[in-house]
Amino acid sequence: MSSTVEKLLSPQTYKTAGSNIMASMSAYYKPLFRSGSVKPLWHIMLATSIVMYTASYQYKGIAVQELRREKALALEEYYEKHGKSGHH
């Protein structure tokens, strides 16, 4: 167990993983770039979309939920004070 924790805390583990990922991506994408394929462009666009959607959902979604709760509370307080009627 302690060796697993040591590996997780070691910077060398992450450096090795990063270099392995970069080597495999280079081996995959370099021929595609050289041949003029559109596949790398689509992969970049997809990755960008995923990152942007995730960030938008995480940060803007929280603010939107807070605003909805605040509006619902304000509406409840209004109905308590003025009553709720079926008219506009």
N, C-alpha and C positions, 0 to 999 in steps of 0.2 A: 504494500500500500504506500509506503513512504517513497519508494522509487517512482511510483506514478505521480505523486505530488511533486517530487523533485523535477520530473520531466516537464510537468505543467508549468512550474515556476521558472524553468530555465529558459533564458532568451535564445539559446542555441536551437531549441526545439522549434521555435517560431521562425528563426532565420532559415533553418533547413526546410521547413514546410514552405516558406515563401519562395525560396530558390527552386524547389521542386515544381511548384505551381508555375513559376515563370518559365522554367525550362520546358514544361509540357505545353504551355500555351504558345511559346515561341515555335516549338516543333509543329504545332497544329496550324497556327495562323500564318506563319511566314510564307509557306507555299501558296496559301490562299491570297495573301496580299500581292505576291509576285505575279500570280496568274490573273489578277484583276477581278476576282470573285466578289460578289456582293454579300456573301455570307458573313464576313467580319462586320460589315456595316449593320446588318440586321441584328447581329449579336450585341453590338454596342448600343443600338437603339433599344433593344429589349432590356438590357441591363440598366440603361438610363431610366427607362419607364418604370421598372420595378423599384429602383432607388427613390425616384421622385414620388411615386404613389405611396410607398411605405412611409417616407418622411412626411408627406402631406397628411396621411391618415393619422400618424402618431401625434403630430403637433397641432394641426388644424382641427382634427376630430375632437380633441379634448376641449378646445375652446368653444367649438360649436355645441357640444353637449352641455357645457357650463351655461352658455347663453340660453339654451332651450330650458334648462332647469330654472334659470332666473325668470324667464318670461312666464313659465307655468306658475311659479310662485306668485308673481305679480298679478296674474290673472285670477288666481284663487283669492288673493287679498281683495282684489276689486269686486269679485262676486260676493264676498262676505260683507263688504261695505255697502254695495249698491244692489245686491240681489241679482239673480240670474233670470232673465226673461227670454222668451222665445223669439223676440223681435231683434232687429238689427240695432 
